[in-house]
Every structure is written in C-alpha cells, then in structure tokens.
Amino acid sequence: MRDDVESLLVSLSRLQERKLQIIHKLIASDSDKLFSLKAQNTEKLLPAIEEDGQFVSEIDDIDFDSSQIIDRLVYILGIKKEFIFKHLAAINKPLPSGIITVRQEIKTAVTEYLAMHEQLLKLMEAISSEISRDINEIKKIENLDIKKIMEKIDL
C-alpha cells in the first residue's frame, strides 16, 4: 500500500473512531436525560442538551474532515466516490478492514441513538402535555371570581 494512501487511511480511521466515541456519549447522555425526566429531576437537562450540541458540532467537523480525506483517496486511487468503501473492503489488510468495521459500528450506534432519542422526545412531549394541562387548570382557578363565589355561599 502506498504511504500516502496509508497515511490517509490512518487519519480516516482515527476520525471514525472519534465519531463512534461521540455517538456513544450521545447515547449515554440521552439515557441520563431519560432517567432524569422519569425521576422528575429536570435541572440537569439544559446543561446536557448544550453539551449534546457540542457533540453534534464535533461530529459535523469529523464528517467534513472525513469527506475531504475520502475525496483525496478517490483521486489517488482513481475510483468513483460511491465505490470507495467497497474498494476498501476488498483490501485484505487490517487498516482498511478496521475502517469498514468501525463504519458498521457507527451505523449500529446511530440506530441505537435514534431509537433512544425518539423515546426521550416522546417522554418530553408527554411531560409537556401534562404541564399544559396543569397550566390550564391554574388559569381556570385564576379566572374564578372568588368574591362572587363567596357571596353565593353567604360567606
């Protein structure tokens, strides 16, 4: 394998490993948020959501850098971009095989994250609906004219 190709693959491998780590952090964060919501401990939610935003931003940066590396590999190897991972899978060496393995782990982790995030959103919606009902009940109480009610019952 050419040195320049190997160097690019090492960089791509590191980026993919980092992306997988961040996705696992997002999964753990959503799990913590679910627990906090179920325990009615909402103080931790805002800082966790802000931290998640930083994770997503880092993933965006990783995806950008990975795309640039893939573009360079495509150019050097003289293959079409849509075939790069099939080409890497056909190389019987640990580095390209590791990249393919980590990509599959990323896909699995993203699927897990999306499922957990959907649970979190549903729970947040349920809590939001409950809060809205409570607010409406409070508004009804506020709209009662206590003096009129007291006059009706002769107090």
KESE-593969 format. One record per atom (N, C-alpha, C, O): atom name; x, y, z negated. Coordinates in steps of 0.001 Angstrom, whole numbers, plus 500000, padded with zeros to 6 digits. Layout:
KESE-593969
+------+--------+--------+--------+
: atom :     xx :     yy :     zz :
+------+--------+--------+--------+
:   CA :      X :      Y :      Z :
...
+------+--------+--------+--------+
//
This chain:
KESE-593969
+------+--------+--------+--------+
: atom :     xx :     yy :     zz :
+------+--------+--------+--------+
:    N : 500850 : 498827 : 500000 :
:   CA : 500000 : 500000 : 500000 :
:    C : 500899 : 501240 : 500000 :
:    O : 501904 : 501307 : 499293 :
:    N : 500506 : 502198 : 500804 :
:   CA : 501282 : 503438 : 500898 :
:    C : 501259 : 504177 : 499554 :
:    O : 500274 : 504131 : 498817 :
:    N : 502357 : 504851 : 499263 :
:   CA : 502472 : 505587 : 497991 :
:    C : 501408 : 506673 : 497859 :
:    O : 500834 : 506856 : 496785 :
:    N : 501141 : 507399 : 498958 :
:   CA : 500151 : 508476 : 498875 :
:    C : 498748 : 507920 : 498626 :
:    O : 497965 : 508518 : 497886 :
:    N : 498432 : 506788 : 499236 :
:   CA : 497128 : 506147 : 499036 :
:    C : 497028 : 505652 : 497595 :
:    O : 496006 : 505837 : 496934 :
:    N : 498099 : 505022 : 497118 :
:   CA : 498088 : 504522 : 495741 :
:    C : 497932 : 505664 : 494736 :
:    O : 497192 : 505537 : 493760 :
:    N : 498620 : 506770 : 494971 :
:   CA : 498509 : 507930 : 494087 :
:    C : 497073 : 508463 : 494061 :
:    O : 496554 : 508800 : 492997 :
:    N : 496445 : 508536 : 495216 :
:   CA : 495051 : 508996 : 495286 :
:    C : 494115 : 508016 : 494576 :
:    O : 493175 : 508426 : 493895 :
:    N : 494377 : 506739 : 494738 :
:   CA : 493542 : 505733 : 494083 :
:    C : 493693 : 505784 : 492559 :
:    O : 492720 : 505591 : 491830 :
:    N : 494903 : 506041 : 492087 :
:   CA : 495126 : 506186 : 490645 :
:    C : 494321 : 507383 : 490124 :
:    O : 493667 : 507297 : 489085 :
:    N : 494378 : 508488 : 490853 :
:   CA : 493621 : 509673 : 490450 :
:    C : 492120 : 509388 : 490458 :
:    O : 491407 : 509766 : 489528 :
:    N : 491649 : 508729 : 491498 :
:   CA : 490227 : 508393 : 491594 :
:    C : 489822 : 507459 : 490460 :
:    O : 488750 : 507615 : 489875 :
:    N : 490660 : 506511 : 490156 :
:   CA : 490385 : 505569 : 489079 :
:    C : 490253 : 506294 : 487737 :
:    O : 489334 : 506018 : 486966 :
:    N : 491161 : 507208 : 487466 :
:   CA : 491112 : 507974 : 486215 :
:    C : 489831 : 508807 : 486125 :
:    O : 489193 : 508884 : 485075 :
:    N : 489475 : 509422 : 487241 :
:   CA : 488254 : 510231 : 487251 :
:    C : 487019 : 509366 : 486994 :
:    O : 486130 : 509751 : 486235 :
:    N : 486972 : 508200 : 487632 :
:   CA : 485820 : 507325 : 487463 :
:    C : 485732 : 506799 : 486026 :
:    O : 484640 : 506688 : 485468 :
:    N : 486869 : 506480 : 485439 :
:   CA : 486886 : 506041 : 484040 :
:    C : 486379 : 507152 : 483123 :
:    O : 485607 : 506897 : 482199 :
:    N : 486812 : 508370 : 483379 :
:   CA : 486368 : 509505 : 482565 :
:    C : 484858 : 509717 : 482727 :
:    O : 484153 : 509980 : 481752 :
:    N : 484378 : 509603 : 483950 :
:   CA : 482941 : 509757 : 484204 :
:    C : 482152 : 508705 : 483427 :
:    O : 481118 : 509020 : 482837 :
:    N : 482620 : 507482 : 483423 :
:   CA : 481942 : 506415 : 482689 :
:    C : 481918 : 506724 : 481189 :
:    O : 480903 : 506506 : 480528 :
:    N : 483029 : 507230 : 480653 :
:   CA : 483077 : 507603 : 479235 :
:    C : 482047 : 508684 : 478914 :
:    O : 481371 : 508618 : 477887 :
:    N : 481932 : 509664 : 479781 :
:   CA : 480993 : 510763 : 479549 :
:    C : 479552 : 510257 : 479610 :
:    O : 478715 : 510665 : 478805 :
:    N : 479267 : 509383 : 480550 :
:   CA : 477912 : 508833 : 480652 :
:    C : 477577 : 508059 : 479382 :
:    O : 476452 : 508133 : 478888 :
:    N : 478539 : 507324 : 478855 :
:   CA : 478304 : 506616 : 477584 :
:    C : 478060 : 507608 : 476441 :
:    O : 477262 : 507333 : 475544 :
:    N : 478735 : 508750 : 476468 :
:   CA : 478484 : 509784 : 475460 :
:    C : 477069 : 510341 : 475600 :
:    O : 476403 : 510608 : 474600 :
:    N : 476612 : 510514 : 476837 :
:   CA : 475246 : 510990 : 477055 :
:    C : 474222 : 509977 : 476551 :
:    O : 473200 : 510354 : 475977 :
:    N : 474495 : 508704 : 476765 :
:   CA : 473598 : 507654 : 476270 :
:    C : 473538 : 507703 : 474742 :
:    O : 472459 : 507650 : 474153 :
:    N : 474703 : 507805 : 474111 :
:   CA : 474748 : 507879 : 472647 :
:    C : 474039 : 509136 : 472146 :
:    O : 473349 : 509098 : 471127 :
:    N : 474206 : 510231 : 472851 :
:   CA : 473562 : 511488 : 472464 :
:    C : 472039 : 511356 : 472538 :
:    O : 471333 : 511792 : 471627 :
:    N : 471535 : 510761 : 473612 :
:   CA : 470082 : 510578 : 473723 :
:    C : 469567 : 509623 : 472656 :
:    O : 468470 : 509810 : 472129 :
:    N : 470346 : 508612 : 472341 :
:   CA : 469959 : 507685 : 471275 :
:    C : 469858 : 508429 : 469942 :
:    O : 468907 : 508232 : 469185 :
:    N : 470841 : 509281 : 469663 :
:   CA : 470816 : 510090 : 468439 :
:    C : 469616 : 511036 : 468425 :
:    O : 468969 : 511215 : 467393 :
:    N : 469327 : 511635 : 469572 :
:   CA : 468192 : 512560 : 469654 :
:    C : 466879 : 511815 : 469427 :
:    O : 465986 : 512325 : 468750 :
:    N : 466757 : 510621 : 469984 :
:   CA : 465553 : 509807 : 469754 :
:    C : 465386 : 509518 : 468261 :
:    O : 464295 : 509664 : 467709 :
:    N : 466466 : 509111 : 467625 :
:   CA : 466425 : 508822 : 466191 :
:    C : 466037 : 510066 : 465407 :
:    O : 465200 : 510004 : 464507 :
:    N : 466643 : 511190 : 465747 :
:   CA : 466347 : 512443 : 465044 :
:    C : 464886 : 512835 : 465201 :
:    O : 464245 : 513255 : 464238 :
:    N : 464361 : 512700 : 466408 :
:   CA : 462958 : 513047 : 466631 :
:    C : 462027 : 512123 : 465850 :
:    O : 461052 : 512578 : 465253 :
:    N : 462329 : 510836 : 465857 :
:   CA : 461495 : 509887 : 465128 :
:    C : 461553 : 510149 : 463630 :
:    O : 460579 : 509905 : 462917 :
:    N : 462684 : 510642 : 463152 :
:   CA : 462851 : 510964 : 461736 :
:    C : 462407 : 512398 : 461429 :
:    O : 462534 : 512870 : 460300 :
:    N : 461890 : 513077 : 462446 :
:   CA : 461437 : 514465 : 462331 :
:    C : 462545 : 515396 : 461850 :
:    O : 462302 : 516336 : 461093 :
:    N : 463753 : 515120 : 462298 :
:   CA : 464916 : 515941 : 461971 :
:    C : 465355 : 516645 : 463257 :
:    O : 466197 : 516143 : 464001 :
:    N : 464769 : 517807 : 463498 :
:   CA : 464985 : 518479 : 464778 :
:    C : 466146 : 519478 : 464774 :
:    O : 466458 : 520058 : 465814 :
:    N : 466782 : 519684 : 463634 :
:   CA : 467868 : 520666 : 463577 :
:    C : 469043 : 520298 : 464481 :
:    O : 469747 : 521175 : 464982 :
:    N : 469245 : 519027 : 464681 :
:   CA : 470396 : 518568 : 465462 :
:    C : 470155 : 518605 : 466969 :
:    O : 471088 : 518424 : 467751 :
:    N : 468912 : 518840 : 467377 :
:   CA : 468576 : 518735 : 468797 :
:    C : 469246 : 519805 : 469658 :
:    O : 469863 : 519477 : 470671 :
:    N : 469136 : 521058 : 469279 :
:   CA : 469679 : 522131 : 470105 :
:    C : 471188 : 521996 : 470311 :
:    O : 471647 : 522091 : 471449 :
:    N : 471983 : 521777 : 469245 :
:   CA : 473422 : 521589 : 469484 :
:    C : 473711 : 520382 : 470377 :
:    O : 474624 : 520425 : 471202 :
:    N : 472945 : 519320 : 470217 :
:   CA : 473160 : 518121 : 471041 :
:    C : 472821 : 518403 : 472502 :
:    O : 473526 : 517943 : 473401 :
:    N : 471763 : 519142 : 472744 :
:   CA : 471372 : 519479 : 474114 :
:    C : 472426 : 520374 : 474758 :
:    O : 472745 : 520218 : 475937 :
:    N : 472960 : 521303 : 473988 :
:   CA : 474032 : 522171 : 474509 :
:    C : 475268 : 521354 : 474851 :
:    O : 475904 : 521583 : 475880 :
:    N : 475608 : 520407 : 473996 :
:   CA : 476765 : 519553 : 474257 :
:    C : 476527 : 518692 : 475502 :
:    O : 477444 : 518475 : 476295 :
:    N : 475303 : 518209 : 475667 :
:   CA : 474962 : 517426 : 476860 :
:    C : 475178 : 518250 : 478128 :
:    O : 475630 : 517731 : 479149 :
:    N : 474851 : 519531 : 478048 :
:   CA : 475070 : 520413 : 479202 :
:    C : 476538 : 520473 : 479585 :
:    O : 476881 : 520512 : 480766 :
:    N : 477399 : 520480 : 478579 :
:   CA : 478847 : 520473 : 478848 :
:    C : 479264 : 519155 : 479497 :
:    O : 480100 : 519136 : 480400 :
:    N : 478672 : 518050 : 479026 :
:   CA : 478982 : 516748 : 479623 :
:    C : 478560 : 516705 : 481096 :
:    O : 479302 : 516220 : 481951 :
:    N : 477377 : 517213 : 481375 :
:   CA : 476874 : 517211 : 482750 :
:    C : 477762 : 518074 : 483633 :
:    O : 478046 : 517715 : 484775 :
:    N : 478197 : 519207 : 483107 :
:   CA : 479096 : 520082 : 483850 :
:    C : 480417 : 519370 : 484159 :
:    O : 480967 : 519489 : 485254 :
:    N : 480907 : 518633 : 483167 :
:   CA : 482159 : 517888 : 483382 :
:    C : 481977 : 516795 : 484436 :
:    O : 482871 : 516553 : 485246 :
:    N : 480824 : 516141 : 484422 :
:   CA : 480537 : 515122 : 485444 :
:    C : 480494 : 515767 : 486828 :
:    O : 480990 : 515192 : 487796 :
:    N : 479903 : 516956 : 486924 :
:   CA : 479875 : 517670 : 488206 :
:    C : 481293 : 517935 : 488709 :
:    O : 481590 : 517749 : 489889 :
:    N : 482160 : 518370 : 487800 :
:   CA : 483558 : 518626 : 488175 :
:    C : 484240 : 517333 : 488635 :
:    O : 484978 : 517329 : 489620 :
:    N : 483986 : 516251 : 487920 :
:   CA : 484580 : 514957 : 488283 :
:    C : 484084 : 514522 : 489654 :
:    O : 484866 : 514044 : 490476 :
:    N : 482791 : 514685 : 489902 :
:   CA : 482240 : 514302 : 491204 :
:    C : 482852 : 515125 : 492334 :
:    O : 483121 : 514606 : 493417 :
:    N : 483066 : 516407 : 492073 :
:   CA : 483691 : 517264 : 493075 :
:    C : 485115 : 516798 : 493370 :
:    O : 485501 : 516634 : 494527 :
:    N : 485889 : 516586 : 492300 :
:   CA : 487275 : 516131 : 492471 :
:    C : 487327 : 514764 : 493151 :
:    O : 488176 : 514526 : 494009 :
:    N : 486423 : 513876 : 492768 :
:   CA : 486379 : 512541 : 493383 :
:    C : 486072 : 512639 : 494863 :
:    O : 486662 : 511926 : 495676 :
:    N : 485160 : 513512 : 495208 :
:   CA : 484795 : 513693 : 496619 :
:    C : 485989 : 514188 : 497439 :
:    O : 486196 : 513760 : 498574 :
:    N : 486764 : 515088 : 496851 :
:   CA : 487952 : 515575 : 497553 :
:    C : 488970 : 514449 : 497764 :
:    O : 489579 : 514343 : 498829 :
:    N : 489144 : 513626 : 496752 :
:   CA : 490077 : 512504 : 496877 :
:    C : 489582 : 511527 : 497946 :
:    O : 490360 : 511044 : 498769 :
:    N : 488297 : 511249 : 497920 :
:   CA : 487734 : 510329 : 498916 :
:    C : 487907 : 510899 : 500320 :
:    O : 488228 : 510164 : 501254 :
:    N : 487696 : 512195 : 500472 :
:   CA : 487909 : 512825 : 501780 :
:    C : 489351 : 512641 : 502249 :
:    O : 489595 : 512357 : 503421 :
:    N : 490306 : 512803 : 501328 :
:   CA : 491719 : 512609 : 501694 :
:    C : 492001 : 511151 : 502053 :
:    O : 492733 : 510873 : 503002 :
:    N : 491417 : 510221 : 501292 :
:   CA : 491606 : 508802 : 501596 :
:    C : 491026 : 508443 : 502963 :
:    O : 491639 : 507702 : 503732 :
:    N : 489863 : 508965 : 503252 :
:   CA : 489213 : 508710 : 504537 :
:    C : 490099 : 509206 : 505678 :
:    O : 490264 : 508532 : 506695 :
:    N : 490660 : 510389 : 505488 :
:   CA : 491538 : 510966 : 506503 :
:    C : 492793 : 510108 : 506687 :
:    O : 493175 : 509786 : 507812 :
:    N : 493420 : 509746 : 505586 :
:   CA : 494671 : 508966 : 505654 :
:    C : 494418 : 507578 : 506240 :
:    O : 495177 : 507104 : 507086 :
:    N : 493346 : 506934 : 505782 :
:   CA : 493065 : 505561 : 506215 :
:    C : 492394 : 505496 : 507580 :
:    O : 492348 : 504435 : 508204 :
:    N : 491876 : 506623 : 508041 :
:   CA : 491245 : 506661 : 509358 :
:    C : 489936 : 505878 : 509419 :
:    O : 489648 : 505223 : 510420 :
:    N : 489156 : 505944 : 508362 :
:   CA : 487872 : 505249 : 508346 :
:    C : 486752 : 506250 : 508064 :
:    O : 487000 : 507371 : 507620 :
:    N : 485530 : 505829 : 508328 :
:   CA : 484381 : 506696 : 508055 :
:    C : 484111 : 506709 : 506552 :
:    O : 484328 : 505719 : 505853 :
:    N : 483635 : 507852 : 506080 :
:   CA : 483414 : 508035 : 504645 :
:    C : 482452 : 506995 : 504081 :
:    O : 482646 : 506508 : 502968 :
:    N : 481421 : 506656 : 504841 :
:   CA : 480428 : 505708 : 504316 :
:    C : 480998 : 504294 : 504138 :
:    O : 480369 : 503451 : 503497 :
:    N : 482175 : 504033 : 504697 :
:   CA : 482770 : 502703 : 504583 :
:    C : 483939 : 502636 : 503591 :
:    O : 484567 : 501587 : 503450 :
:    N : 484232 : 503734 : 502910 :
:   CA : 485413 : 503772 : 502051 :
:    C : 485370 : 502718 : 500947 :
:    O : 486379 : 502070 : 500668 :
:    N : 484214 : 502545 : 500320 :
:   CA : 484167 : 501591 : 499205 :
:    C : 484121 : 500142 : 499694 :
:    O : 484588 : 499241 : 498998 :
:    N : 483574 : 499918 : 500862 :
:   CA : 483659 : 498577 : 501459 :
:    C : 485112 : 498265 : 501808 :
:    O : 485575 : 497136 : 501640 :
:    N : 485814 : 499266 : 502290 :
:   CA : 487233 : 499098 : 502614 :
:    C : 488030 : 498794 : 501341 :
:    O : 488872 : 497896 : 501332 :
:    N : 487761 : 499546 : 500270 :
:   CA : 488480 : 499318 : 499011 :
:    C : 488156 : 497938 : 498434 :
:    O : 489025 : 497269 : 497876 :
:    N : 486912 : 497529 : 498575 :
:   CA : 486512 : 496220 : 498048 :
:    C : 487227 : 495090 : 498779 :
:    O : 487451 : 494021 : 498211 :
:    N : 487578 : 495324 : 500022 :
:   CA : 488245 : 494286 : 500816 :
:    C : 489740 : 494162 : 500493 :
:    O : 490381 : 493175 : 500855 :
:    N : 490281 : 495162 : 499815 :
:   CA : 491701 : 495118 : 499447 :
:    C : 491823 : 494272 : 498183 :
:    O : 491212 : 494587 : 497162 :
:    N : 492587 : 493233 : 498248 :
:   CA : 492700 : 492297 : 497131 :
:    C : 493840 : 492718 : 496200 :
:    O : 494839 : 492015 : 496051 :
:    N : 493658 : 493880 : 495584 :
:   CA : 494652 : 494391 : 494633 :
:    C : 493901 : 494949 : 493429 :
:    O : 492755 : 495377 : 493563 :
:    N : 494533 : 494950 : 492254 :
:   CA : 493837 : 495374 : 491029 :
:    C : 493297 : 496804 : 491058 :
:    O : 492187 : 497052 : 490588 :
:    N : 494061 : 497741 : 491601 :
:   CA : 493650 : 499141 : 491566 :
:    C : 492355 : 499383 : 492343 :
:    O : 491411 : 499929 : 491772 :
:    N : 492270 : 499005 : 493608 :
:   CA : 491008 : 499213 : 494330 :
:    C : 489855 : 498389 : 493740 :
:    O : 488718 : 498857 : 493677 :
:    N : 490158 : 497169 : 493314 :
:   CA : 489121 : 496332 : 492706 :
:    C : 488596 : 496961 : 491418 :
:    O : 487400 : 496902 : 491132 :
:    N : 489490 : 497557 : 490653 :
:   CA : 489100 : 498227 : 489419 :
:    C : 488185 : 499413 : 489684 :
:    O : 487238 : 499652 : 488936 :
:    N : 488464 : 500151 : 490740 :
:   CA : 487617 : 501291 : 491107 :
:    C : 486212 : 500800 : 491443 :
:    O : 485225 : 501398 : 491013 :
:    N : 486120 : 499722 : 492205 :
:   CA : 484819 : 499162 : 492584 :
:    C : 484072 : 498693 : 491329 :
:    O : 482870 : 498918 : 491196 :
:    N : 484783 : 498049 : 490426 :
:   CA : 484169 : 497567 : 489181 :
:    C : 483636 : 498723 : 488343 :
:    O : 482515 : 498668 : 487837 :
:    N : 484441 : 499761 : 488201 :
:   CA : 484015 : 500917 : 487401 :
:    C : 482836 : 501624 : 488064 :
:    O : 481935 : 502096 : 487372 :
:    N : 482831 : 501702 : 489383 :
:   CA : 481677 : 502313 : 490079 :
:    C : 480395 : 501550 : 489754 :
:    O : 479345 : 502157 : 489545 :
:    N : 480480 : 500225 : 489713 :
:   CA : 479312 : 499422 : 489373 :
:    C : 478902 : 499659 : 487919 :
:    O : 477713 : 499735 : 487613 :
:    N : 479879 : 499774 : 487031 :
:   CA : 479585 : 500067 : 485626 :
:    C : 478933 : 501441 : 485488 :
:    O : 478046 : 501628 : 484655 :
:    N : 479367 : 502394 : 486297 :
:   CA : 478764 : 503729 : 486283 :
:    C : 477302 : 503636 : 486711 :
:    O : 476431 : 504240 : 486086 :
:    N : 477035 : 502889 : 487764 :
:   CA : 475647 : 502731 : 488226 :
:    C : 474783 : 502110 : 487136 :
:    O : 473656 : 502551 : 486910 :
:    N : 475298 : 501101 : 486466 :
:   CA : 474552 : 500452 : 485380 :
:    C : 474328 : 501422 : 484231 :
:    O : 473230 : 501491 : 483678 :
:    N : 475358 : 502169 : 483870 :
:   CA : 475246 : 503127 : 482762 :
:    C : 474268 : 504257 : 483106 :
:    O : 473509 : 504700 : 482244 :
:    N : 474282 : 504717 : 484340 :
:   CA : 473348 : 505772 : 484752 :
:    C : 471914 : 505260 : 484673 :
:    O : 471019 : 505988 : 484243 :
:    N : 471692 : 504026 : 485080 :
:   CA : 470359 : 503429 : 484978 :
:    C : 469910 : 503371 : 483518 :
:    O : 468767 : 503698 : 483197 :
:    N : 470816 : 502956 : 482645 :
:   CA : 470517 : 502903 : 481208 :
:    C : 470224 : 504302 : 480671 :
:    O : 469274 : 504497 : 479912 :
:    N : 471040 : 505267 : 481068 :
:   CA : 470854 : 506643 : 480614 :
:    C : 469495 : 507190 : 481062 :
:    O : 468778 : 507805 : 480273 :
:    N : 469151 : 506963 : 482316 :
:   CA : 467878 : 507481 : 482825 :
:    C : 466692 : 506880 : 482083 :
:    O : 465719 : 507578 : 481797 :
:    N : 466765 : 505588 : 481770 :
:   CA : 465685 : 504941 : 481023 :
:    C : 465572 : 505542 : 479615 :
:    O : 464471 : 505829 : 479145 :
:    N : 466708 : 505728 : 478953 :
:   CA : 466688 : 506290 : 477606 :
:    C : 466222 : 507743 : 477643 :
:    O : 465472 : 508181 : 476770 :
:    N : 466662 : 508478 : 478644 :
:   CA : 466278 : 509885 : 478763 :
:    C : 464770 : 510002 : 479005 :
:    O : 464127 : 510922 : 478497 :
:    N : 464216 : 509081 : 479769 :
:   CA : 462770 : 509063 : 480005 :
:    C : 462023 : 508837 : 478689 :
:    O : 461009 : 509485 : 478429 :
:    N : 462522 : 507924 : 477866 :
:   CA : 461930 : 507697 : 476537 :
:    C : 461971 : 508979 : 475708 :
:    O : 460988 : 509353 : 475068 :
:    N : 463100 : 509630 : 475733 :
:   CA : 463272 : 510863 : 474971 :
:    C : 462286 : 511927 : 475444 :
:    O : 461656 : 512598 : 474626 :
:    N : 462152 : 512082 : 476748 :
:   CA : 461227 : 513079 : 477281 :
:    C : 459787 : 512768 : 476891 :
:    O : 459030 : 513675 : 476543 :
:    N : 459404 : 511503 : 476945 :
:   CA : 458042 : 511122 : 476561 :
:    C : 457785 : 511420 : 475093 :
:    O : 456715 : 511912 : 474736 :
:    N : 458754 : 511129 : 474245 :
:   CA : 458599 : 511411 : 472818 :
:    C : 458512 : 512917 : 472582 :
:    O : 457697 : 513373 : 471779 :
:    N : 459336 : 513683 : 473269 :
:   CA : 459293 : 515137 : 473129 :
:    C : 457948 : 515689 : 473597 :
:    O : 457404 : 516601 : 472975 :
:    N : 457413 : 515148 : 474681 :
:   CA : 456102 : 515577 : 475171 :
:    C : 455012 : 515250 : 474151 :
:    O : 454118 : 516062 : 473910 :
:    N : 455088 : 514067 : 473558 :
:   CA : 454096 : 513680 : 472552 :
:    C : 454159 : 514613 : 471346 :
:    O : 453127 : 515045 : 470833 :
:    N : 455361 : 514915 : 470903 :
:   CA : 455532 : 515829 : 469766 :
:    C : 455036 : 517223 : 470138 :
:    O : 454399 : 517894 : 469326 :
:    N : 455319 : 517652 : 471342 :
:   CA : 454871 : 518956 : 471810 :
:    C : 453345 : 519027 : 471841 :
:    O : 452762 : 520040 : 471453 :
:    N : 452707 : 517971 : 472294 :
:   CA : 451237 : 517933 : 472314 :
:    C : 450677 : 517996 : 470900 :
:    O : 449688 : 518682 : 470644 :
:    N : 451311 : 517283 : 469994 :
:   CA : 450878 : 517293 : 468594 :
:    C : 451018 : 518691 : 467990 :
:    O : 450141 : 519157 : 467263 :
:    N : 452123 : 519342 : 468299 :
:   CA : 452339 : 520698 : 467800 :
:    C : 451297 : 521649 : 468390 :
:    O : 450782 : 522520 : 467689 :
:    N : 450989 : 521485 : 469670 :
:   CA : 449972 : 522333 : 470300 :
:    C : 448617 : 522154 : 469629 :
:    O : 447899 : 523128 : 469402 :
:    N : 448266 : 520914 : 469312 :
:   CA : 447001 : 520669 : 468610 :
:    C : 447017 : 521350 : 467239 :
:    O : 446027 : 521964 : 466841 :
:    N : 448123 : 521244 : 466528 :
:   CA : 448231 : 521890 : 465216 :
:    C : 448104 : 523410 : 465337 :
:    O : 447450 : 524048 : 464511 :
:    N : 448717 : 523978 : 466345 :
:   CA : 448637 : 525429 : 466565 :
:    C : 447188 : 525830 : 466840 :
:    O : 446699 : 526828 : 466310 :
:    N : 446511 : 525042 : 467672 :
:   CA : 445104 : 525346 : 467972 :
:    C : 444242 : 525280 : 466717 :
:    O : 443343 : 526103 : 466545 :
:    N : 444495 : 524330 : 465852 :
:   CA : 443741 : 524228 : 464600 :
:    C : 444010 : 525433 : 463702 :
:    O : 443094 : 525962 : 463074 :
:    N : 445252 : 525856 : 463644 :
:   CA : 445606 : 527028 : 462845 :
:    C : 444922 : 528272 : 463404 :
:    O : 444432 : 529108 : 462645 :
:    N : 444890 : 528394 : 464730 :
:   CA : 444218 : 529546 : 465351 :
:    C : 442732 : 529544 : 465020 :
:    O : 442151 : 530600 : 464767 :
:    N : 442122 : 528382 : 465019 :
:   CA : 440699 : 528295 : 464668 :
:    C : 440478 : 528768 : 463242 :
:    O : 439522 : 529494 : 462968 :
:    N : 441345 : 528366 : 462345 :
:   CA : 441233 : 528776 : 460938 :
:    C : 441424 : 530285 : 460822 :
:    O : 440704 : 530954 : 460082 :
:    N : 442406 : 530819 : 461564 :
:   CA : 442654 : 532260 : 461522 :
:    C : 441462 : 533045 : 462051 :
:    O : 441205 : 534161 : 461599 :
:    N : 440741 : 532480 : 462992 :
:   CA : 439608 : 533172 : 463595 :
:    C : 438353 : 533141 : 462718 :
:    O : 437391 : 533859 : 462989 :
:    N : 438359 : 532343 : 461708 :
:   CA : 437206 : 532311 : 460810 :
:    C : 437134 : 533621 : 460034 :
:    O : 438144 : 534129 : 459546 :
:    N : 435984 : 534128 : 459937 :
:   CA : 435794 : 535354 : 459153 :
:    C : 435445 : 534930 : 457730 :
:    O : 434298 : 534600 : 457430 :
:    N : 436429 : 534945 : 456879 :
:   CA : 436280 : 534449 : 455514 :
:    C : 435205 : 535231 : 454767 :
:    O : 434446 : 534639 : 453999 :
:    N : 435118 : 536552 : 454971 :
:   CA : 434113 : 537353 : 454260 :
:    C : 432706 : 536903 : 454624 :
:    O : 431845 : 536788 : 453751 :
:    N : 432468 : 536648 : 455907 :
:   CA : 431136 : 536201 : 456322 :
:    C : 430800 : 534833 : 455735 :
:    O : 429672 : 534573 : 455317 :
:    N : 431792 : 533986 : 455718 :
:   CA : 431563 : 532652 : 455159 :
:    C : 431247 : 532756 : 453676 :
:    O : 430355 : 532071 : 453175 :
:    N : 431986 : 533620 : 452971 :
:   CA : 431757 : 533787 : 451528 :
:    C : 430379 : 534400 : 451265 :
:    O : 429718 : 534044 : 450289 :
:    N : 429943 : 535329 : 452142 :
:   CA : 428615 : 535931 : 451976 :
:    C : 427529 : 534887 : 452172 :
:    O : 426521 : 534897 : 451465 :
:    N : 427728 : 533985 : 453127 :
:   CA : 426738 : 532951 : 453404 :
:    C : 426567 : 532001 : 452231 :
:    O : 425473 : 531490 : 451988 :
:    N : 427641 : 531772 : 451513 :
:   CA : 427535 : 530850 : 450387 :
:    C : 427414 : 531595 : 449052 :
:    O : 427543 : 531005 : 447980 :
:    N : 427166 : 532889 : 449144 :
:   CA : 426954 : 533742 : 447983 :
:    C : 428112 : 533709 : 446982 :
:    O : 427898 : 533499 : 445788 :
:    N : 429314 : 533913 : 447460 :
:   CA : 430459 : 533996 : 446530 :
:    C : 430882 : 535412 : 446308 :
:    O : 431826 : 535664 : 445559 :
+------+--------+--------+--------+
//
